[in-house]
Amino acid sequence: MNEILSSNKAFSLRLHLTAVAGIISAQQFSTLPPFWVIVCGLIVAVSLWFAQWRMLAVFLLGMVWALSFASLRQQDLLSSVLERQDVLVEGRVAGIPVEFDQGLRFVLRTESVLEPMGAQLPSQFRLSWYKKDAKVKAGELWRLRVRLKRPHGFFNPGGMDYELWMFSQALGANGYVREDATNQKLDDAPSFSLQGNRQKLYDLLSKTLAGSDMAGIVIALVMGAENAISQAQWDVLRRTGTAHLVAISGSHISLISGMVFLLVRFACSRLGIKRHPPQNIAASAAFIAALWYSALADFAIPTQRALIMIFIVMAAIITQRNVRPIPTLALALFAVSLRDPWAVLSPGFWLSFGAVALILLVIAGRLRPSGWWADLCKINWATSLGLAPLLLIFFQQVSLISPIANLLAVPTIGFALTPVCLVGALLLGIIPPVGELILHGSEFMLGCIWWVLERLSDLPWSQWQHASPPAWTLPLALLGSALLLAPKGIPARWLGLVLLIPALTHVPPPPETGHFRLTLLDVGQALAGVVQTKQHNLVFDTGAKLGKNFDTGEAVVGPFLRQQGMNVIDVLVVSHGDNDHIGGADSLLQDFAVGQIYSSVPDKLPAPVEPCRNGLSWEWDGVRFDLLSPFGTLGNENDNSCVLRVSSPFGSTLFTGDIEKNAEAKLVEHYGENLQTDILIAPHHGSKTSSSKAFLDAVKPSYVLIPTGYLNRWNFPHPDVMKRYQSINATVLDSAHSGSITVEPNVSLPESYRQTHGRYWNAKPDH
């Protein structure tokens, strides 16, 4: 009988993992197949099941499940016909609004569309309201005049896929609120609304902790709302590897559930309750506590996994069944993937499940139990080593100080302060003075721990950055980590180090001597470009700063450089002082070692800067770099932009910043036919006041790359400019529709990142 049960469990384990593999495979499609193909896939899967090809059938069923969900969700996207139109809509606010410099961002769940009549909007969409005194709360019903567009974000190697995030959150559009007399709140949140009650708790915590530097972290520990954590605090958490402690995760849920189980069982035993077994009452209470805490965190992915596992464990306690950890983890993996097929694309999904698997590897089934401190050290070492390959894949950086930082932070923040903060938050609504006292005490203790974390994060060796390893190295690295963490009796554990080498040492091959690789990054209505030679790299402009907590230097340029294995910027050129060119410079100067800086606005940069001027030049690895402009002050800042020509025996590129007709005329006058270039980065994003006919006739580019934003308010590139590009027979690509554009002259044609790496949820280049 035991053999039969064991066989059934093994079969169930394989089924769960195979279904998840099918779901993962579905997410690799660049375009969705027609719905009839999905239906045919379902028929084939059922047929295979009855033909006893069970594993293949389950794999196909997982794929069909994910593709069906994707097809339904894709139908909920905003129609392109409604883009840039004013729409009057009534809807409820879903989730706690997030404050930013100019106002609020929130999700609106559509209830009715008033104008235009008969228009179909997505079931929910994300809005920005550029009004600092806007008072919008979760759960409220509002009538708003809005202007929407389809999901569209920056799309670059190493960067966040914003369109995937929108798609996975079922957000069919984003846009902004138009100032209009019809904008008004129609109703408060219902008293039973989860989001409304989360908002009340958030407001109460914010008021209680007003003015505290630790308020954002306390609120995150209580309810998973992370928007009040400052960028500087995120930097400390990232560099020390402790960010998992402020995002409500499986460890938080399990801790609270376990504490409730022990307390309730102790109370039932003391009170002599005999009608029901104490462990059954305790198990029910523990699951309710886990459910409550998960609801506070809005059922984030890590809480879903923990909730499913806790349900299985508590149900086993009540039914007196034995629970095996690995099948339970596989069941949770399957259940979370089934509920949300896009969860498998989230770094948090794999880090969460990976951490639990590593803990089971080093703790479960050991013959000699050790003390809690020894177990904590083992877990800390296991997760630090075992998750390193995943961290390299997802973020191109690993905290080296993490084992030390977590030995301090896990017991204090994870085990001690989290329950105390929850008790304080609970008492705020019952005995406010006591709740306030507990929360202020927690905030003080957190401040003391934070001081240590800041000192650790400041260490120059606290973080290791490396190029993102290719996918084929990940299985080897994970196997190597598992081998190193295996029990001491396993022979040849040192081979784990050999298996780690490919992931830890891989660097994308640079161009050959005499060649260069140009990447025009997608930073919206801004400019950032990277030029790489065999041993050097240059960054031309840094994109925009879009608020105190976001700039494209940190969000786009930095991740791209790390993904490509570029940890040093040999030369940084900032063409001029407009925000869309200089906005990300501070982040890059903070995060990277920068050699030489050139700019037409040296006074606007914190580091020593050499002014751009005509005649400066240098050579790297057989590639020549010439600053052609400015010649002097031409009257406006755009025309004073630095102009850089990169040339090799195999091709050339011209970076022009935001120059307009006056500067173009000066360049033509000074250089004439010597301006001829293969690849032109369009002046001033393709504005009407640039790309004059005389300039284009002198440059004669084969390709024009336009750095521009999707549906930007200036309507760049201007139609007249596009006609001038067409008149010289140039091939034109823009970053709004292509994503980042990479070209190595005489080696490869310009390559659109959307074309080569876009998935079915991404906007396509021809959209």
N, C-alpha and C positions, 0 to 999 in steps of 0.2 A: 504493500500500500504506500509506504514512504517513497519507494522508487517511482511509483506512478505520480504521486503528488509533486515530487521533485521534477519529474519530466514535464508535467503540466506547467509548473512555474517557469521552467527554462523556456518552454515554448511561448508562454505569455510574454516573457521578457523579450524574446526575439521579435514577436509581433509588434510590441510597443516601439522598439527601436527601429524596426523596418518601416513602420508607418511614419515615424518622424523623419526618416531618410527620404521618404516620398514627398513629404511636405517641404523639406529643404530643397529637393530637386525642382519642385514647382517654382521656387523663388529665383531660379536661374534663367527663366524665360525672358528674352528681350522684348517679346510681344506676346499677348495672350492669344491662344488659339480660339477659333470660333466656338460658340457654345455647343454646336452639334458635335464637334470633335471631343469636347469634354464629356458629353453624354455617351458617345461611343466608347470612350475610355472607361466609363463606369460599367458599361455592358461587358467589355472585355475583362475587367477586374472581377466581376461576379462570375463570369464563365470560368476564369482561371481558378477561383476559389472552389467551385464545384468539381473542377478537374484535378483537385488536390495540389495545385501549384499555389499553396497558401502564401508563401512569403512574397512571391511576385505579385499576387493579387492584392496583398495588403500594401505593398509599395505603391501600386497603381491607385489604390483607394486613397492613400494619403495624398498623392499628387492631385487626384480629381477633387478631393475635398478642398485643398488649398486653391486650386484654379477656379473652382466654383465660387468660393468666397471672393476671390480677386475680381472675377467677372461681375459679380453683383456690386462690389464696391466701386469699380470703375464706372458703372452706370450712374453712380451718385456724384460724379464730378460735375463742376460747373460747366455749362455749355459755353463754348467760345463766343457764341452770339451775344451772351450777356456780359462779356468782359468790358470793363470801362463804362458800363451803363449805371445810372442811378437806379437803385431798387429800394422800395419801401417794404420792410419786412417786420413781422412780429415774431419774437422768439424768446426762449428762456436762456439765461446765462448758465452755461455748464462749466463747473469748475471755478476755482478762486481766481479772480482777475489778477494779473501781474502788473505791478507799477513799473514804468520806465521813465526816462528823463522828461518826455513830453506828454505823458498821459498814462493810458492803460491798454493792456492787451487781454482779450478774453475770447472764449468760445461761445458762440450763439447757436442754440438748437432751434431750427426753423419750426414755427407753428403755422404761419400763414404768410402769403405774399400778397400785398395790397397793390403794388405797382411794380412793373407793368402787369396788367391783368393776364392771368393764365401762365405766367412765367413759372418755371420749375427750378427751384434752388436746391442745392445739396441739403441733406438732412441736418448738417451742422457745418460751421465754417469759423475761421479765426479772424477776429477783427482787432484793429488798432484804433483807439480814439485819442486823437491828438488834442487833448483838453485836460489841463492839469487838475482842474477842479471837478472832473467827472466822477460821479459817485455811482458805481456799478457794483452789485454784489451777486454772489453765486445764488442761483435759484430764482432770481427776479425775472419778471416778464417785461420786455421792453419793445417799444416800437421805434425803429431806427431807419434812417435813410443811409444806405451804404453803397459803396462802389467796390466791386469784387473782381478778382482775376483767378485764373486756374492756378493750382499749386505750382510754383516755380522757384527754385532756389539755386544757390551757387552749386556748381558741379565740377569737382576737381579731384585728382588723386590725393588720397590722404585726408580729405575733408569730410565733414558731415553731409550725408545725403538728406537734405531737408525735405525733398519730395517723398522719400520713403517714410520719414517721420510723419508727415501729413497724411499719407495714405494709410499707415498703420494705425493712426489715431482717428480714422474715418472723418477727416476734415477735407471736404470737397472743394474748398476755395479759401482764399484769404483776401483781406481788403481792409478798408478803413471806413469810419463813420464820417459822413458828410455833415457839416453844420447846417441844421435845418430846424425850423420851428416845430416840425412834427415829431422830433426826437423827444420821447418821454417814457418814463416808467409807468407801466400799466398795473402791475401787481407785485406784491412782495413774494418771497419764497414761501411755499407751503410749509406748515409747521413740521410735517413729517419728512421733508426733503433732506436727503443725505447731504447734498451739496450746500444747501442752506445752513444746515447745522455745522458743517465743516467751516463755512464762512464765519459763523458766530464764534466758534472756538478760535479761529485764526485772529479775528478782531480782538477778542478778549486777551489772547496771549500777546498780541502786538501792543495793546494798551498797557498791559501789566509790565512788559519788558521794554517799554519805550525808552530810547536813549542808551540802551545796553548794546555793546559791541557784539555780544554773544546771543542776542535775541534771535537772529536768523537760524543759528545752529540749534538752539533750544526748540524752536518751532519745528524745525526739520525732524528732530528726535521724537517729538510728540505726534506729528501728523504728516510727515513726509513732504511738506511744502517747502521747497528749497529756494524760492525766489528772493528771500530776504538775506541770503548768504552773499556776501560781497565777493567780487572777483579776487581780491587779495586773499580772502579766506579759502576760496577754491584752490588758489595756487598752493597754499600751505598744505591743504588736504591732498592735493594731487602729488606734490613732491614727497610727502611722507607716506603715501600709500594708505591713507586712512579715510578716504572719501566714502568707503562703504559703510562707515559708522554713522554717517548723518543721513544716508538714504535708508529708509525703513526697509530692511531686508529679512531674509529667512532667519538670521541669528536673532534679530529683535523679536520677531513673531514667536520663535521657538522659546526664547527666554521668558517672555511674558506668559505664554501658554504653560510652560513648565512650572513657573512660580505659582500661577493660579491653581494648577493641578495639586501641587504639594500643600498649599495653604488650605484648599477646600477639603482635601482628604484628611488632613490633620484636624480640621474643625469638625468634620463629620464623625471622626473617631472619638474626639473629645466629647461631643454632644450625644454620643451613643445612638446615632441614627441607624436603625436596623431594617427599615422597610425596603431600602435599596442599598446595595453594597457601596461603601464609601468611594471605592475607586471608580465606579460607574458615574456617580454624581460629580466626582472630581474631573473625570474625562469630559463629561458634557460641559461643565463650566470652563474647562481649559479651551475647548473648541470655540465656545461662545466668545471668550476673551480674544482668541486669535482672530475670529471673524470681526469683532469690534475694532481691533487694532488695524487689521487689513483695510476696513472701511475708512478709518481715519486717514490711511495712506492712499485712498482712492483706488485700492486693489491694483497697485503697481505689479509688474511681472514677478519680482522676487517674492512679494507677499503671496501671489497666487500659488507659486511653487510650494512655499512653506505651508499655506493653508491646506492644500491638497494632501501633503505629507502628514500634517497634524491630524486631519480628518481620518486618514487611514490608520494611523497609530491609535488614536482615541477610540475609533470603531473597533479595532482589534482588542483593546483593553476591555471594552464593554462586552464583546462577543467571546472573549477569552481565546483569541486566536494568536498564533505566533506570527510576528512580522519580520520579514527579512529586508534589510536596508537597501540592497541593490535593486531588487524588483520594485520596491516602493519608490525609489528614486526614478526608475525608468517609467513607472506609471505616472508619476508627477510630470515628468518630461513630456510624456504623451498627452496628458490631459491639458497642460498649458498650451502645447502646440496645436491641439485640436480646437481649443477655445479661441486662440489667437494665432493663426498661421504665420503672421509676420513677426511673432516673438522670436523665431529662430534666427532672425537677422539682427537682433539687438545684442550688443556687447554684454549688457547686463544679464541677459538670459544665459549665455555661456559662462560668464564669470560666476554667476550665482550657482548654477548646477555644477560647474567645475569645482568650486570651493567645497560644496557638500561631498562630492565624490572623493576629493583629496582627503577630507576629514575622515570619511569612512575608511579610506585606504590605510591611514596611519593609526587609527584608534580602534575601529571595529575588529573584533575577532582576535585580538592579541591575548596570548595565554596568561601573561602576567600583567594585571592591571597596575597602572602607575598613578601617582597623585595628580591632583588637578593642575598643579603648576607644571609638572612634566608634560601632561597632556596639552596644556596651553602652549608650551614651547614647541612641542611636536606639530601642533596644528599651525602655529605661526610659521614655522620653517617650511612645512608642506605647502601651504597656500602661497607663500612668497616665491618658492621655487617653481611649483607646479603651474601657477597662473602666469608666470613670466612670458612664456611663448604666446599666450592669448593677448597679454597686454602689448606685446610687440606688434602683433598682427593688427590690433584695433587702434592703438594709440602711439606706436613707435617710441615708447618710453617706459621705463621700469624704475620704480623707486628702490634705490639701494639701501635707503635708511628704513624701509618699511618694516623689517623684522624687529628693529629696536623700537620704532614708533608704536607699532601695534602691541608690543609687550606692555607698554604704558597705557595706550589708549583703549585697548579692548577691555581690560578689567575695569577701568575707571569710567569711561564713557559708555561702552557697550553693556557691561554687566551692572554697574552701580548707578550711573546718572540717568540712564534711560528709564528704568522703573520709577526712580524718584521724580523725574520730570512728568511722567504720566500721572503719578499720584497727585502732584501739584496741580496739573491741569484739571484733573477730575474734581479736586477740592475747590477750584476757583468758582465752580458753579454751585457748590454746597456751603462751604465755609470760606468765603473769599479771603479774609485776612490770613488764614493758615495756608491756603493755596499760594498766595502771593509770597509769603515767607519762604515756603519750600522752593518756589521757582527762582526767587532771588538768591537763595543759598546755592541752588544748582548752577545758576549763572556765574556765581563767584567761583565755585569749584572748577567749572569749565574754563573760566578765565585763567586759573592757575595752571591747568593742564595745557591750555593753549599756548602759554608762554614757552613751555618746553618744546611743543611741536614747532613753533616758529623758529626756535634756535636750531632744531634739527633740520628744518627745511632750508635754512640759510647756509648749511654746509655745502661747499662747492661740489662735493662728490655725492650729494644726496640723490641724484637722479642720473640714470644712464639713458641716453637717446641713441637709437639705431634705426637703420632703414627697415621698413616693413618686410619681413621675409616672405617668400612666395608660398603659396598654399601647400605645395608638396612637402615643405619642410615641417609643417605643423604636426602631422601624425608622428613623424620621427621624434620631434621635440617632446610631445606629450608622452610617448612611450619611454623616452629617455628619462623624463621627470618621474614617471611611475616606477621605473627601475631603480632610480636613485633613492626613492622613498620606500622601496620594498623592505620587508623584514630582513634582519641581518643574515639569516640563513640562506637567502637567495644568492647563488654564486654569480660572480662577474658583474656585480652591481656597477662597477666603474664604467662599464660599457654605456651606461646612461649618458655620461659626459660626451662620448663620441657621437651619440645620436642627437645631442643638443647643438653640436658644432655648426651644421648647415644653417639653422635658424639664427644663431647668434653671430655668424660671420658674413652672411650674405649681404652684398651691396650691389645695387643695380649697376650694370656696366656703363661707364662714362663714354662720351664720344671719343673717337680716335684722334690722335694728334693731327692738327690742321682742320678739324671739324668742330662745329659747335651745335648744341641742341637748344632750341628756343621753345619756351612754354609761355604762352599768353594765358594767364590764369583768369578764371571766371570770378570776378569780384563785383558783379553788377555794374551800375553806372559809375565806374571807377577804373583805375588802371593798376595792374601789377604784372610784371613780366620777369622771367628768370632765364638767364643764359648760362649754360654749363659748357665748359671745355673739359679736357682730359683731367686736369688737376685743380681747376678753379671754378668759381661760380659768382655770378653777378645778379643782383636784384635791382630792377628798374621800377621805381614807385611801389607803394605798399598798400594801395587800396584805401578805403575810407574808415573812419571811426563813426559808428552808428549808435552811440550812446556810451555811458560811462562803463558799462560792462561788456561791450562788444565792439571789436574792430576786426577788419579782415586780415590785418597783419597776424594776429593771433589765431583767428578762426580758419584762414585759408592759406596764407603764404607760409606760415610756420609749419603747419602739418604737411604741406607739400614738400618743403625742404627736408623735413625729417623722413618722410616716406621715401624720398630719393637718396637718403643717406648723406645729405649735406648738413653738417653740423656747424659749419663756419660760412659766413658771408664775406667773401674776399673784398668785394666792392658793393656798396649800396649807393644808388643814384636816386635822389628825390628831385624830380624835375622842377617842381614849384610848390607853392604853399597852399594850394587848394586842398580841402579836406579829402577829396576823393583820390588824391595822390600821396598825401603825407600822413593820412589818418592812422595807418597801421605801423608807422615807423617806431614809435615808442616801444611797442610790444616786441618788435624784432630786435631792437637794441637791448632790450632787457633779457630776451631769451636766447640770443645767439651772440657768439663772438663775431664782431664786425671789424674788418680791416680798415679800408679807406672809405670815406663818405664824401660824395660830391653832391652839391645842390646849388640852385640859384637863390635859395633862401636859407643861408647858413645860420642866421639868427633864430630860426624857428625850430632848430634841432638841438637836443641837449648835449650831444657829443661834439668833439672837434671836427669841423667840416671844412673842406676845401671848396671854394666857390667854383661852379662850372664856368668854363670859359673856352672860347674857340681856340683850338690848337693843342689842347691836352690829349695825350694818347699813350697807350701802353700795349704790350703784346703778351698773350698767354698761349702757350702750347700751339704756336703757329696760327693763332687767331688775333687779329688786330682790333683794337677798340679806340675810336676817335670821338671826342666831344666836338661837335660842329657848331654849337650855339649854346648860350647867347653871346652876341657880339658886344652887348651893352644894353642899356635900358631903352626899350622900344615903346614905352608908354603904358602897357598893361602887363599884368603878371603872366597871363597866358603866353604872350609873345616872348616872354623872358624864360620860358621853359628850357631846361637842358635838352639838347638833341644829341643822341648817341648813335653812331654807326658802328655795327659789328660786321667785320668782313673776314673772309677766309678765301683760299684758292677755290673753294667749292660753292660759295654763295655768300649773301650779305643780308643784313636786316637793318632797318632804320627805325629807332624809337624817337617819337616826335613830341611826347607830352601833350600839351594843349595849345601848341602854336596855331596861329591863325594867319590870315593872308599877308600881313605885314612881315612877320618873321619868315614865312615861306618865300616871299619875294626877296628878302635879304639872303636867304640860303641859295636861291637860284642865281642871284647876282654874283655871289661869292664863289660858288662851286660849279655852277653850270652843269655840264654833262657828267661831272664827277659825282653827282648825287645819285646816279643810277644804282638801283638797289633791287634785289630779288623780292624781298618781303618788306612791306611797309606796314607799320603799326599806325593805323589811321589817326591823323591829327585831330585832337579835340573830339574824340568819340564819333567822328563823322558829322560834325556840325556844319551848318550852311556857311559859316564864316571861315571855313578851312577847306583843305584839299582843292586849292585853286587849280585851274586848268594848266597854267604855266608850271606850277610845282609838279603836278602829276606827269606832265610831258617831260620834265627833267628827270624825275625818279624812275619812270617807266617800270613800275613793279609788276611782277608776274602774279603776286598774291597780295591782297590787302586784308589785314586782320583788324577787326573793329572791336575795341573794348566797350561794350555797352550793356545796359540793363534791360531786362524783359519788360516790354510795355512802359518804358521810361517816360516821364512826363514831358520831356523835351522832344519826343518822337525822333530821337537819333537812331540810326543814321538818317539824315535828311534825304528825301527823294531826289533832290537836285544833285546831291553828292553821289548818290548811287548811280545816277545817269553818267556822271563824269567817270566813275570807276568802270562802268560798262563800256564807255567810249574808248578806253585804252585796253580793253579786252583782259582786264585783271580778274582773277578768281577771288571772290569776296566771301569771307566767313566772319561771323560775329559771335562773340562769347555768349550772348543771350540765348542763341539757339544751338550753339555747338558745345557749350561748356568750355573747359580749358582746351586750348589748341596747341598741339606740339608738332614741331617740324625740325628736321635735321637736313639742311640744304644738301642737295645732290645725293642724299641717302634715303630720305622718305618724303612723301607729300604731306602737307598739313593734315593732321589727324585730329578729328573731333572726339573728345572724350565721351560725349553723349552717344556718338555713333558706335564707338567700340565697347563702351562699358555700361551703357544705359540698359535698365531693365524695364519691365512692362509698366511700372508705375512712374517712370521718368518721362518728361516731355521729350519728344523726338526732335531732331534737327530740322525736319521739314514742317513742324507744327506751326 
